[in-house]
Amino acid sequence: GFNGFPLLGTAANRLDPRILGDQKILVLTDPDDAGRMAGQRLQWRLRGLDVRVVNGKEPKEYTLPELRSLVSDTWR
């Protein structure tokens, strides 16, 4: 299983890496320049944790089976 939560705009600045512990983190960003920059900022903010960033398509466009596959394939 996995947990997900939306993170919009400046909310990333309030994200506390300590609450994530040793969890694997998959970040889905929009496939535009702003999304790529947001993914890079999150990777930096969460440095030291197991973070992967994917910006293949709009996060809301993924189906649940696609998300499961993406999570499974990312840490294979």
All heavy atoms as a GROMACS GRO file, in nm:
protein
  604
    1GLY      N    1   0.080  -0.117   0.000
    1GLY     CA    2   0.000   0.000   0.000
    1GLY      C    3   0.086   0.126   0.000
    1GLY      O    4   0.207   0.121   0.019
    2PHE      N    5   0.020   0.236  -0.022
    2PHE     CA    6   0.089   0.364  -0.018
    2PHE      C    7  -0.009   0.472   0.024
    2PHE      O    8  -0.130   0.453   0.018
    2PHE     CB    9   0.153   0.398  -0.153
    2PHE     CG   10   0.059   0.397  -0.270
    2PHE    CD1   11  -0.011   0.511  -0.306
    2PHE    CD2   12   0.042   0.283  -0.347
    2PHE    CE1   13  -0.097   0.511  -0.414
    2PHE    CE2   14  -0.044   0.282  -0.455
    2PHE     CZ   15  -0.114   0.396  -0.488
    3ASN      N   16   0.046   0.580   0.071
    3ASN     CA   17  -0.034   0.695   0.109
    3ASN      C   18  -0.006   0.807   0.011
    3ASN      O   19   0.105   0.818  -0.040
    3ASN     CB   20   0.002   0.742   0.250
    3ASN     CG   21  -0.030   0.638   0.354
    3ASN    OD1   22  -0.140   0.586   0.358
    3ASN    ND2   23   0.067   0.606   0.437
    4GLY      N   24  -0.104   0.890  -0.012
    4GLY     CA   25  -0.085   1.003  -0.100
    4GLY      C   26  -0.150   1.126  -0.042
    4GLY      O   27  -0.244   1.117   0.035
    5PHE      N   28  -0.097   1.239  -0.079
    5PHE     CA   29  -0.159   1.364  -0.038
    5PHE      C   30  -0.123   1.471  -0.138
    5PHE      O   31  -0.015   1.471  -0.195
    5PHE     CB   32  -0.117   1.405   0.104
    5PHE     CG   33   0.030   1.418   0.126
    5PHE    CD1   34   0.095   1.539   0.107
    5PHE    CD2   35   0.106   1.309   0.165
    5PHE    CE1   36   0.231   1.552   0.127
    5PHE    CE2   37   0.242   1.321   0.185
    5PHE     CZ   38   0.304   1.443   0.166
    6PRO      N   39  -0.217   1.563  -0.161
    6PRO     CA   40  -0.188   1.673  -0.254
    6PRO      C   41  -0.101   1.778  -0.187
    6PRO      O   42  -0.112   1.802  -0.068
    6PRO     CB   43  -0.327   1.730  -0.285
    6PRO     CG   44  -0.408   1.697  -0.165
    6PRO     CD   45  -0.352   1.569  -0.111
    7LEU      N   46  -0.015   1.835  -0.265
    7LEU     CA   47   0.076   1.937  -0.214
    7LEU      C   48   0.077   2.049  -0.316
    7LEU      O   49   0.133   2.034  -0.424
    7LEU     CB   50   0.215   1.876  -0.199
    7LEU     CG   51   0.318   1.953  -0.123
    7LEU    CD1   52   0.273   1.975   0.021
    7LEU    CD2   53   0.448   1.876  -0.121
    8LEU      N   54   0.013   2.157  -0.284
    8LEU     CA   55  -0.005   2.264  -0.380
    8LEU      C   56   0.078   2.386  -0.343
    8LEU      O   57   0.086   2.424  -0.227
    8LEU     CB   58  -0.152   2.304  -0.388
    8LEU     CG   59  -0.249   2.191  -0.422
    8LEU    CD1   60  -0.392   2.238  -0.407
    8LEU    CD2   61  -0.223   2.140  -0.561
    9GLY      N   62   0.137   2.446  -0.444
    9GLY     CA   63   0.205   2.575  -0.429
    9GLY      C   64   0.304   2.580  -0.314
    9GLY      O   65   0.392   2.498  -0.302
   10THR      N   66   0.285   2.678  -0.227
   10THR     CA   67   0.381   2.702  -0.119
   10THR      C   68   0.370   2.602  -0.006
   10THR      O   69   0.448   2.608   0.088
   10THR     CB   70   0.365   2.844  -0.063
   10THR    OG1   71   0.230   2.857  -0.015
   10THR    CG2   72   0.393   2.948  -0.169
   11ALA      N   73   0.274   2.510  -0.011
   11ALA     CA   74   0.262   2.409   0.094
   11ALA      C   75   0.390   2.327   0.105
   11ALA      O   76   0.421   2.274   0.212
   11ALA     CB   77   0.142   2.319   0.068
   12ALA      N   78   0.466   2.314  -0.003
   12ALA     CA   79   0.591   2.238   0.001
   12ALA      C   80   0.689   2.300   0.098
   12ALA      O   81   0.770   2.230   0.157
   12ALA     CB   82   0.653   2.232  -0.139
   13ASN      N   83   0.682   2.429   0.118
   13ASN     CA   84   0.772   2.495   0.211
   13ASN      C   85   0.744   2.457   0.355
   13ASN      O   86   0.831   2.471   0.441
   13ASN     CB   87   0.762   2.648   0.197
   13ASN     CG   88   0.809   2.693   0.061
   13ASN    OD1   89   0.895   2.631   0.000
   13ASN    ND2   90   0.753   2.802   0.013
   14ARG      N   91   0.623   2.410   0.382
   14ARG     CA   92   0.587   2.371   0.519
   14ARG      C   93   0.604   2.221   0.543
   14ARG      O   94   0.576   2.173   0.652
   14ARG     CB   95   0.443   2.413   0.548
   14ARG     CG   96   0.424   2.563   0.545
   14ARG     CD   97   0.288   2.606   0.595
   14ARG     NE   98   0.177   2.534   0.537
   14ARG     CZ   99   0.108   2.575   0.430
   14ARG    NH1  100   0.137   2.687   0.371
   14ARG    NH2  101   0.007   2.503   0.385
   15LEU      N  102   0.646   2.148   0.443
   15LEU     CA  103   0.663   2.004   0.455
   15LEU      C  104   0.782   1.974   0.544
   15LEU      O  105   0.893   2.020   0.519
   15LEU     CB  106   0.684   1.943   0.316
   15LEU     CG  107   0.689   1.792   0.308
   15LEU    CD1  108   0.559   1.731   0.359
   15LEU    CD2  109   0.714   1.749   0.165
   16ASP      N  110   0.759   1.899   0.650
   16ASP     CA  111   0.864   1.865   0.746
   16ASP      C  112   0.916   1.724   0.717
   16ASP      O  113   0.842   1.626   0.736
   16ASP     CB  114   0.808   1.872   0.887
   16ASP     CG  115   0.912   1.852   0.994
   16ASP    OD1  116   1.028   1.815   0.961
   16ASP    OD2  117   0.879   1.872   1.112
   17PRO      N  118   1.041   1.712   0.672
   17PRO     CA  119   1.095   1.580   0.637
   17PRO      C  120   1.092   1.482   0.754
   17PRO      O  121   1.083   1.362   0.733
   17PRO     CB  122   1.240   1.608   0.596
   17PRO     CG  123   1.245   1.754   0.568
   17PRO     CD  124   1.136   1.818   0.647
   18ARG      N  125   1.094   1.531   0.876
   18ARG     CA  126   1.096   1.441   0.992
   18ARG      C  127   0.968   1.359   1.004
   18ARG      O  128   0.971   1.248   1.058
   18ARG     CB  129   1.120   1.521   1.120
   18ARG     CG  130   1.257   1.587   1.123
   18ARG     CD  131   1.270   1.676   1.242
   18ARG     NE  132   1.173   1.785   1.223
   18ARG     CZ  133   1.160   1.887   1.305
   18ARG    NH1  134   1.232   1.895   1.413
   18ARG    NH2  135   1.071   1.982   1.282
   19ILE      N  136   0.856   1.410   0.955
   19ILE     CA  137   0.731   1.335   0.968
   19ILE      C  138   0.724   1.219   0.868
   19ILE      O  139   0.643   1.130   0.883
   19ILE     CB  140   0.607   1.426   0.950
   19ILE    CG1  141   0.600   1.482   0.808
   19ILE    CG2  142   0.602   1.535   1.053
   19ILE    CD1  143   0.470   1.551   0.775
   20LEU      N  144   0.811   1.222   0.768
   20LEU     CA  145   0.810   1.117   0.667
   20LEU      C  146   0.896   0.998   0.704
   20LEU      O  147   0.883   0.890   0.647
   20LEU     CB  148   0.852   1.175   0.532
   20LEU     CG  149   0.761   1.286   0.480
   20LEU    CD1  150   0.822   1.353   0.359
   20LEU    CD2  151   0.622   1.233   0.450
   21GLY      N  152   0.986   1.016   0.800
   21GLY     CA  153   1.069   0.907   0.849
   21GLY      C  154   1.144   0.836   0.739
   21GLY      O  155   1.204   0.896   0.653
   22ASP      N  156   1.134   0.702   0.740
   22ASP     CA  157   1.208   0.621   0.642
   22ASP      C  158   1.119   0.575   0.527
   22ASP      O  159   1.148   0.477   0.460
   22ASP     CB  160   1.273   0.502   0.710
   22ASP     CG  161   1.172   0.409   0.775
   22ASP    OD1  162   1.052   0.446   0.783
   22ASP    OD2  163   1.212   0.300   0.819
   23GLN      N  164   1.010   0.646   0.504
   23GLN     CA  165   0.918   0.608   0.396
   23GLN      C  166   0.979   0.638   0.259
   23GLN      O  167   1.061   0.727   0.244
   23GLN     CB  168   0.788   0.686   0.409
   23GLN     CG  169   0.712   0.656   0.536
   23GLN     CD  170   0.584   0.734   0.543
   23GLN    OE1  171   0.508   0.736   0.448
   23GLN    NE2  172   0.561   0.799   0.655
   24LYS      N  173   0.938   0.561   0.163
   24LYS     CA  174   0.975   0.589   0.024
   24LYS      C  175   0.876   0.694  -0.027
   24LYS      O  176   0.757   0.684  -0.004
   24LYS     CB  177   0.967   0.463  -0.060
   24LYS     CG  178   1.068   0.361  -0.016
   24LYS     CD  179   1.051   0.233  -0.090
   24LYS     CE  180   1.156   0.134  -0.044
   24LYS     NZ  181   1.140   0.004  -0.100
   25ILE      N  182   0.928   0.792  -0.098
   25ILE     CA  183   0.846   0.905  -0.140
   25ILE      C  184   0.849   0.919  -0.291
   25ILE      O  185   0.955   0.932  -0.350
   25ILE     CB  186   0.897   1.035  -0.074
   25ILE    CG1  187   0.895   1.019   0.078
   25ILE    CG2  188   0.814   1.154  -0.119
   25ILE    CD1  189   0.983   1.116   0.149
   26LEU      N  190   0.732   0.913  -0.351
   26LEU     CA  191   0.718   0.933  -0.495
   26LEU      C  192   0.642   1.063  -0.515
   26LEU      O  193   0.529   1.077  -0.469
   26LEU     CB  194   0.642   0.816  -0.559
   26LEU     CG  195   0.620   0.825  -0.709
   26LEU    CD1  196   0.753   0.823  -0.784
   26LEU    CD2  197   0.532   0.711  -0.755
   27VAL      N  198   0.704   1.157  -0.582
   27VAL     CA  199   0.644   1.287  -0.607
   27VAL      C  200   0.600   1.292  -0.753
   27VAL      O  201   0.680   1.270  -0.842
   27VAL     CB  202   0.746   1.401  -0.578
   27VAL    CG1  203   0.685   1.536  -0.609
   27VAL    CG2  204   0.795   1.394  -0.434
   28LEU      N  205   0.473   1.322  -0.775
   28LEU     CA  206   0.420   1.338  -0.910
   28LEU      C  207   0.399   1.487  -0.932
   28LEU      O  208   0.324   1.551  -0.859
   28LEU     CB  209   0.287   1.265  -0.925
   28LEU     CG  210   0.288   1.116  -0.894
   28LEU    CD1  211   0.147   1.060  -0.903
   28LEU    CD2  212   0.380   1.043  -0.988
   29THR      N  213   0.466   1.541  -1.033
   29THR     CA  214   0.452   1.683  -1.062
   29THR      C  215   0.392   1.701  -1.201
   29THR      O  216   0.392   1.609  -1.283
   29THR     CB  217   0.588   1.756  -1.056
   29THR    OG1  218   0.672   1.706  -1.159
   29THR    CG2  219   0.655   1.737  -0.922
   30ASP      N  220   0.345   1.821  -1.226
   30ASP     CA  221   0.295   1.853  -1.360
   30ASP      C  222   0.410   1.845  -1.460
   30ASP      O  223   0.525   1.874  -1.426
   30ASP     CB  224   0.235   1.993  -1.363
   30ASP     CG  225   0.106   2.004  -1.284
   30ASP    OD1  226   0.051   1.899  -1.247
   30ASP    OD2  227   0.062   2.117  -1.258
   31PRO      N  228   0.381   1.808  -1.585
   31PRO     CA  229   0.487   1.791  -1.686
   31PRO      C  230   0.525   1.922  -1.755
   31PRO      O  231   0.546   1.925  -1.875
   31PRO     CB  232   0.424   1.692  -1.784
   31PRO     CG  233   0.280   1.723  -1.778
   31PRO     CD  234   0.252   1.761  -1.635
   32ASP      N  235   0.536   2.028  -1.678
   32ASP     CA  236   0.579   2.156  -1.735
   32ASP      C  237   0.700   2.207  -1.657
   32ASP      O  238   0.745   2.142  -1.562
   32ASP     CB  239   0.465   2.258  -1.735
   32ASP     CG  240   0.406   2.281  -1.597
   32ASP    OD1  241   0.470   2.245  -1.495
   32ASP    OD2  242   0.296   2.337  -1.587
   33ASP      N  243   0.754   2.321  -1.697
   33ASP     CA  244   0.872   2.374  -1.631
   33ASP      C  245   0.849   2.398  -1.482
   33ASP      O  246   0.933   2.367  -1.399
   33ASP     CB  247   0.919   2.504  -1.697
   33ASP     CG  248   0.978   2.480  -1.835
   33ASP    OD1  249   1.020   2.366  -1.864
   33ASP    OD2  250   0.984   2.576  -1.914
   34ALA      N  251   0.732   2.453  -1.447
   34ALA     CA  252   0.702   2.478  -1.306
   34ALA      C  253   0.697   2.348  -1.227
   34ALA      O  254   0.747   2.340  -1.114
   34ALA     CB  255   0.570   2.553  -1.293
   35GLY      N  256   0.641   2.243  -1.286
   35GLY     CA  257   0.635   2.113  -1.220
   35GLY      C  258   0.773   2.054  -1.200
   35GLY      O  259   0.804   1.998  -1.094
   36ARG      N  260   0.857   2.065  -1.301
   36ARG     CA  261   0.994   2.013  -1.288
   36ARG      C  262   1.071   2.088  -1.181
   36ARG      O  263   1.143   2.028  -1.101
   36ARG     CB  264   1.064   2.018  -1.423
   36ARG     CG  265   1.018   1.907  -1.518
   36ARG     CD  266   1.100   1.904  -1.646
   36ARG     NE  267   1.060   2.010  -1.739
   36ARG     CZ  268   0.953   2.004  -1.817
   36ARG    NH1  269   0.876   1.899  -1.813
   36ARG    NH2  270   0.924   2.102  -1.900
   37MET      N  271   1.054   2.220  -1.177
   37MET     CA  272   1.122   2.299  -1.074
   37MET      C  273   1.071   2.263  -0.935
   37MET      O  274   1.149   2.251  -0.840
   37MET     CB  275   1.105   2.448  -1.102
   37MET     CG  276   1.188   2.495  -1.220
   37MET     SD  277   1.160   2.668  -1.267
   37MET     CE  278   1.172   2.754  -1.114
   38ALA      N  279   0.941   2.242  -0.922
   38ALA     CA  280   0.884   2.203  -0.794
   38ALA      C  281   0.940   2.068  -0.749
   38ALA      O  282   0.972   2.048  -0.632
   38ALA     CB  283   0.732   2.198  -0.803
   39GLY      N  284   0.952   1.975  -0.842
   39GLY     CA  285   1.010   1.844  -0.810
   39GLY      C  286   1.153   1.855  -0.763
   39GLY      O  287   1.194   1.789  -0.667
   40GLN      N  288   1.231   1.940  -0.828
   40GLN     CA  289   1.370   1.960  -0.786
   40GLN      C  290   1.376   2.022  -0.647
   40GLN      O  291   1.459   1.982  -0.564
   40GLN     CB  292   1.443   2.048  -0.886
   40GLN     CG  293   1.468   1.979  -1.018
   40GLN     CD  294   1.523   2.074  -1.124
   40GLN    OE1  295   1.528   2.195  -1.106
   40GLN    NE2  296   1.563   2.018  -1.236
   41ARG      N  297   1.289   2.118  -0.619
   41ARG     CA  298   1.287   2.182  -0.486
   41ARG      C  299   1.250   2.080  -0.379
   41ARG      O  300   1.308   2.078  -0.271
   41ARG     CB  301   1.190   2.299  -0.483
   41ARG     CG  302   1.245   2.424  -0.549
   41ARG     CD  303   1.162   2.548  -0.517
   41ARG     NE  304   1.020   2.533  -0.546
   41ARG     CZ  305   0.962   2.561  -0.662
   41ARG    NH1  306   1.034   2.610  -0.762
   41ARG    NH2  307   0.832   2.544  -0.678
   42LEU      N  308   1.152   1.994  -0.409
   42LEU     CA  309   1.113   1.893  -0.312
   42LEU      C  310   1.225   1.792  -0.288
   42LEU      O  311   1.249   1.750  -0.175
   42LEU     CB  312   0.987   1.821  -0.357
   42LEU     CG  313   0.857   1.890  -0.321
   42LEU    CD1  314   0.741   1.824  -0.390
   42LEU    CD2  315   0.837   1.892  -0.172
   43GLN      N  316   1.293   1.753  -0.394
   43GLN     CA  317   1.405   1.661  -0.377
   43GLN      C  318   1.511   1.723  -0.287
   43GLN      O  319   1.567   1.656  -0.201
   43GLN     CB  320   1.467   1.623  -0.511
   43GLN     CG  321   1.399   1.508  -0.576
   43GLN     CD  322   1.475   1.460  -0.698
   43GLN    OE1  323   1.512   1.538  -0.784
   43GLN    NE2  324   1.496   1.331  -0.705
   44TRP      N  325   1.538   1.850  -0.305
   44TRP     CA  326   1.637   1.917  -0.221
   44TRP      C  327   1.587   1.926  -0.077
   44TRP      O  328   1.659   1.897   0.017
   44TRP     CB  329   1.669   2.057  -0.275
   44TRP     CG  330   1.776   2.122  -0.194
   44TRP    CD1  331   1.910   2.106  -0.210
   44TRP    CD2  332   1.758   2.211  -0.084
   44TRP    NE1  333   1.976   2.180  -0.115
   44TRP    CE2  334   1.885   2.246  -0.037
   44TRP    CE3  335   1.646   2.265  -0.022
   44TRP    CZ2  336   1.904   2.331   0.071
   44TRP    CZ3  337   1.665   2.350   0.085
   44TRP    CH2  338   1.792   2.382   0.130
   45ARG      N  339   1.461   1.964  -0.060
   45ARG     CA  340   1.404   1.980   0.075
   45ARG      C  341   1.402   1.847   0.149
   45ARG      O  342   1.416   1.843   0.270
   45ARG     CB  343   1.264   2.036   0.065
   45ARG     CG  344   1.194   2.053   0.197
   45ARG     CD  345   1.129   2.187   0.206
   45ARG     NE  346   1.056   2.203   0.330
   45ARG     CZ  347   1.108   2.254   0.439
   45ARG    NH1  348   1.231   2.295   0.442
   45ARG    NH2  349   1.035   2.267   0.549
   46LEU      N  350   1.382   1.738   0.076
   46LEU     CA  351   1.374   1.606   0.137
   46LEU      C  352   1.503   1.526   0.119
   46LEU      O  353   1.502   1.403   0.128
   46LEU     CB  354   1.255   1.529   0.078
   46LEU     CG  355   1.119   1.596   0.096
   46LEU    CD1  356   1.011   1.518   0.023
   46LEU    CD2  357   1.084   1.613   0.243
   47ARG      N  358   1.613   1.595   0.095
   47ARG     CA  359   1.741   1.526   0.074
   47ARG      C  360   1.771   1.435   0.194
   47ARG      O  361   1.735   1.464   0.307
   47ARG     CB  362   1.853   1.626   0.051
   47ARG     CG  363   1.880   1.716   0.169
   47ARG     CD  364   1.969   1.834   0.130
   47ARG     NE  365   1.990   1.925   0.240
   47ARG     CZ  366   1.906   2.019   0.279
   47ARG    NH1  367   1.792   2.036   0.215
   47ARG    NH2  368   1.934   2.097   0.382
   48GLY      N  369   1.830   1.323   0.163
   48GLY     CA  370   1.859   1.223   0.265
   48GLY      C  371   1.749   1.117   0.275
   48GLY      O  372   1.770   1.014   0.337
   49LEU      N  373   1.634   1.143   0.215
   49LEU     CA  374   1.525   1.046   0.214
   49LEU      C  375   1.520   0.980   0.076
   49LEU      O  376   1.579   1.029  -0.020
   49LEU     CB  377   1.392   1.115   0.243
   49LEU     CG  378   1.380   1.187   0.377
   49LEU    CD1  379   1.245   1.256   0.389
   49LEU    CD2  380   1.402   1.092   0.493
   50ASP      N  381   1.450   0.870   0.067
   50ASP     CA  382   1.436   0.798  -0.060
   50ASP      C  383   1.324   0.863  -0.142
   50ASP      O  384   1.207   0.828  -0.130
   50ASP     CB  385   1.405   0.652  -0.032
   50ASP     CG  386   1.415   0.565  -0.156
   50ASP    OD1  387   1.442   0.619  -0.266
   50ASP    OD2  388   1.395   0.443  -0.143
   51VAL      N  389   1.361   0.965  -0.222
   51VAL     CA  390   1.264   1.044  -0.298
   51VAL      C  391   1.285   1.024  -0.448
   51VAL      O  392   1.398   1.031  -0.496
   51VAL     CB  393   1.279   1.195  -0.266
   51VAL    CG1  394   1.181   1.277  -0.348
   51VAL    CG2  395   1.262   1.221  -0.119
   52ARG      N  396   1.178   0.997  -0.519
   52ARG     CA  397   1.180   0.989  -0.665
   52ARG      C  398   1.077   1.087  -0.719
   52ARG      O  399   0.968   1.099  -0.663
   52ARG     CB  400   1.145   0.849  -0.714
   52ARG     CG  401   1.214   0.736  -0.642
   52ARG     CD  402   1.361   0.725  -0.677
   52ARG     NE  403   1.432   0.638  -0.586
   52ARG     CZ  404   1.447   0.508  -0.598
   52ARG    NH1  405   1.394   0.446  -0.700
   52ARG    NH2  406   1.515   0.439  -0.509
   53VAL      N  407   1.111   1.156  -0.826
   53VAL     CA  408   1.020   1.253  -0.887
   53VAL      C  409   0.983   1.206  -1.027
   53VAL      O  410   1.071   1.168  -1.105
   53VAL     CB  411   1.084   1.394  -0.893
   53VAL    CG1  412   0.992   1.491  -0.965
   53VAL    CG2  413   1.117   1.444  -0.753
   54VAL      N  414   0.854   1.208  -1.056
   54VAL     CA  415   0.803   1.170  -1.189
   54VAL      C  416   0.719   1.285  -1.240
   54VAL      O  417   0.632   1.335  -1.169
   54VAL     CB  418   0.717   1.042  -1.180
   54VAL    CG1  419   0.652   1.012  -1.313
   54VAL    CG2  420   0.799   0.925  -1.132
   55ASN      N  421   0.745   1.328  -1.361
   55ASN     CA  422   0.662   1.433  -1.421
   55ASN      C  423   0.617   1.390  -1.560
   55ASN      O  424   0.629   1.464  -1.656
   55ASN     CB  425   0.732   1.569  -1.421
   55ASN     CG  426   0.865   1.566  -1.493
   55ASN    OD1  427   0.899   1.467  -1.557
   55ASN    ND2  428   0.940   1.672  -1.482
   56GLY      N  429   0.563   1.270  -1.568
   56GLY     CA  430   0.519   1.215  -1.696
   56GLY      C  431   0.392   1.275  -1.750
   56GLY      O  432   0.380   1.300  -1.869
   57LYS      N  433   0.294   1.297  -1.663
   57LYS     CA  434   0.168   1.359  -1.705
   57LYS      C  435   0.105   1.425  -1.583
   57LYS      O  436   0.156   1.412  -1.472
   57LYS     CB  437   0.074   1.258  -1.770
   57LYS     CG  438   0.033   1.140  -1.683
   57LYS     CD  439  -0.055   1.046  -1.765
   57LYS     CE  440  -0.096   0.924  -1.687
   57LYS     NZ  441  -0.182   0.836  -1.766
   58GLU      N  442  -0.005   1.494  -1.602
   58GLU     CA  443  -0.073   1.559  -1.491
   58GLU      C  444  -0.105   1.454  -1.384
   58GLU      O  445  -0.161   1.348  -1.416
   58GLU     CB  446  -0.204   1.624  -1.538
   58GLU     CG  447  -0.186   1.738  -1.635
   58GLU     CD  448  -0.146   1.867  -1.565
   58GLU    OE1  449  -0.178   1.887  -1.447
   58GLU    OE2  450  -0.081   1.949  -1.632
   59PRO      N  451  -0.070   1.481  -1.257
   59PRO     CA  452  -0.096   1.381  -1.153
   59PRO      C  453  -0.241   1.335  -1.146
   59PRO      O  454  -0.267   1.217  -1.122
   59PRO     CB  455  -0.056   1.456  -1.025
   59PRO     CG  456   0.049   1.551  -1.070
   59PRO     CD  457   0.004   1.596  -1.206
   60LYS      N  458  -0.336   1.422  -1.172
   60LYS     CA  459  -0.478   1.384  -1.164
   60LYS      C  460  -0.520   1.290  -1.277
   60LYS      O  461  -0.626   1.230  -1.271
   60LYS     CB  462  -0.566   1.508  -1.164
   60LYS     CG  463  -0.559   1.587  -1.294
   60LYS     CD  464  -0.638   1.715  -1.285
   60LYS     CE  465  -0.619   1.796  -1.412
   60LYS     NZ  466  -0.667   1.931  -1.396
   61GLU      N  467  -0.436   1.274  -1.379
   61GLU     CA  468  -0.470   1.188  -1.493
   61GLU      C  469  -0.433   1.042  -1.471
   61GLU      O  470  -0.472   0.956  -1.549
   61GLU     CB  471  -0.401   1.240  -1.618
   61GLU     CG  472  -0.453   1.375  -1.663
   61GLU     CD  473  -0.377   1.431  -1.782
   61GLU    OE1  474  -0.279   1.370  -1.827
   61GLU    OE2  475  -0.417   1.539  -1.830
   62TYR      N  476  -0.358   1.011  -1.363
   62TYR     CA  477  -0.321   0.872  -1.337
   62TYR      C  478  -0.440   0.796  -1.280
   62TYR      O  479  -0.511   0.845  -1.193
   62TYR     CB  480  -0.205   0.866  -1.236
   62TYR     CG  481  -0.072   0.905  -1.293
   62TYR    CD1  482  -0.022   1.033  -1.274
   62TYR    CD2  483   0.005   0.814  -1.364
   62TYR    CE1  484   0.102   1.070  -1.325
   62TYR    CE2  485   0.128   0.850  -1.416
   62TYR     CZ  486   0.176   0.978  -1.395
   62TYR     OH  487   0.297   1.014  -1.446
   63THR      N  488  -0.458   0.674  -1.327
   63THR     CA  489  -0.559   0.586  -1.268
   63THR      C  490  -0.495   0.514  -1.150
   63THR      O  491  -0.371   0.511  -1.137
   63THR     CB  492  -0.607   0.482  -1.371
   63THR    OG1  493  -0.496   0.398  -1.405
   63THR    CG2  494  -0.664   0.549  -1.495
   64LEU      N  495  -0.576   0.454  -1.066
   64LEU     CA  496  -0.522   0.381  -0.952
   64LEU      C  497  -0.430   0.266  -0.997
   64LEU      O  498  -0.321   0.250  -0.941
   64LEU     CB  499  -0.635   0.330  -0.863
   64LEU     CG  500  -0.591   0.268  -0.730
   64LEU    CD1  501  -0.502   0.362  -0.650
   64LEU    CD2  502  -0.713   0.228  -0.650
   65PRO      N  503  -0.467   0.187  -1.098
   65PRO     CA  504  -0.375   0.082  -1.144
   65PRO      C  505  -0.242   0.140  -1.196
   65PRO      O  506  -0.136   0.082  -1.174
   65PRO     CB  507  -0.451   0.012  -1.256
   65PRO     CG  508  -0.595   0.036  -1.225
   65PRO     CD  509  -0.599   0.173  -1.163
   66GLU      N  510  -0.248   0.256  -1.263
   66GLU     CA  511  -0.124   0.319  -1.310
   66GLU      C  512  -0.038   0.362  -1.193
   66GLU      O  513   0.084   0.346  -1.196
   66GLU     CB  514  -0.155   0.440  -1.398
   66GLU     CG  515  -0.208   0.407  -1.535
   66GLU     CD  516  -0.248   0.532  -1.613
   66GLU    OE1  517  -0.308   0.625  -1.556
   66GLU    OE2  518  -0.216   0.534  -1.734
   67LEU      N  519  -0.101   0.417  -1.089
   67LEU     CA  520  -0.025   0.458  -0.972
   67LEU      C  521   0.041   0.339  -0.903
   67LEU      O  522   0.157   0.344  -0.864
   67LEU     CB  523  -0.115   0.532  -0.872
   67LEU     CG  524  -0.156   0.672  -0.912
   67LEU    CD1  525  -0.261   0.726  -0.815
   67LEU    CD2  526  -0.035   0.764  -0.917
   68ARG      N  527  -0.035   0.230  -0.891
   68ARG     CA  528   0.022   0.109  -0.829
   68ARG      C  529   0.143   0.060  -0.910
   68ARG      O  530   0.246   0.023  -0.854
   68ARG     CB  531  -0.083   0.000  -0.820
   68ARG     CG  532  -0.185   0.024  -0.714
   68ARG     CD  533  -0.278  -0.094  -0.699
   68ARG     NE  534  -0.370  -0.071  -0.589
   68ARG     CZ  535  -0.500  -0.081  -0.599
   68ARG    NH1  536  -0.556  -0.116  -0.713
   68ARG    NH2  537  -0.577  -0.058  -0.495
   69SER      N  538   0.128   0.058  -1.040
   69SER     CA  539   0.237   0.014  -1.126
   69SER      C  540   0.357   0.108  -1.116
   69SER      O  541   0.472   0.064  -1.109
   69SER     CB  542   0.188   0.007  -1.271
   69SER     OG  543   0.292  -0.027  -1.357
   70LEU      N  544   0.331   0.237  -1.113
   70LEU     CA  545   0.437   0.336  -1.103
   70LEU      C  546   0.515   0.319  -0.972
   70LEU      O  547   0.638   0.319  -0.973
   70LEU     CB  548   0.376   0.476  -1.111
   70LEU     CG  549   0.467   0.593  -1.131
   70LEU    CD1  550   0.549   0.579  -1.258
   70LEU    CD2  551   0.384   0.721  -1.138
   71VAL      N  552   0.444   0.300  -0.863
   71VAL     CA  553   0.510   0.280  -0.734
   71VAL      C  554   0.591   0.151  -0.736
   71VAL      O  555   0.708   0.148  -0.694
   71VAL     CB  556   0.406   0.277  -0.619
   71VAL    CG1  557   0.469   0.230  -0.490
   71VAL    CG2  558   0.346   0.416  -0.601
   72SER      N  559   0.532   0.046  -0.786
   72SER     CA  560   0.599  -0.084  -0.792
   72SER      C  561   0.724  -0.079  -0.880
   72SER      O  562   0.830  -0.128  -0.842
   72SER     CB  563   0.500  -0.188  -0.844
   72SER     OG  564   0.563  -0.298  -0.896
   73ASP      N  565   0.712  -0.018  -0.998
   73ASP     CA  566   0.825  -0.012  -1.092
   73ASP      C  567   0.936   0.079  -1.043
   73ASP      O  568   1.053   0.057  -1.074
   73ASP     CB  569   0.777   0.036  -1.228
   73ASP     CG  570   0.686  -0.064  -1.298
   73ASP    OD1  571   0.679  -0.180  -1.252
   73ASP    OD2  572   0.620  -0.024  -1.395
   74THR      N  573   0.902   0.183  -0.967
   74THR     CA  574   1.001   0.279  -0.922
   74THR      C  575   1.101   0.218  -0.825
   74THR      O  576   1.219   0.252  -0.828
   74THR     CB  577   0.931   0.401  -0.858
   74THR    OG1  578   0.847   0.461  -0.956
   74THR    CG2  579   1.030   0.504  -0.811
   75TRP      N  580   1.057   0.127  -0.740
   75TRP     CA  581   1.148   0.070  -0.640
   75TRP      C  582   1.175  -0.078  -0.667
   75TRP      O  583   1.199  -0.154  -0.577
   75TRP     CB  584   1.090   0.089  -0.501
   75TRP     CG  585   1.117   0.226  -0.452
   75TRP    CD1  586   1.234   0.269  -0.399
   75TRP    CD2  587   1.030   0.338  -0.456
   75TRP    NE1  588   1.224   0.401  -0.370
   75TRP    CE2  589   1.101   0.447  -0.403
   75TRP    CE3  590   0.900   0.358  -0.499
   75TRP    CZ2  591   1.044   0.574  -0.390
   75TRP    CZ3  592   0.845   0.482  -0.487
   75TRP    CH2  593   0.916   0.589  -0.434
   76ARG      N  594   1.180  -0.116  -0.792
   76ARG     CA  595   1.209  -0.254  -0.827
   76ARG      C  596   1.356  -0.279  -0.823
   76ARG      O  597   1.443  -0.208  -0.843
   76ARG     CB  598   1.157  -0.283  -0.966
   76ARG     CG  599   1.121  -0.428  -0.979
   76ARG     CD  600   1.078  -0.459  -1.115
   76ARG     NE  601   0.938  -0.416  -1.131
   76ARG     CZ  602   0.864  -0.456  -1.230
   76ARG    NH1  603   0.914  -0.534  -1.321
   76ARG    NH2  604   0.740  -0.418  -1.243
   0.00000   0.00000   0.00000
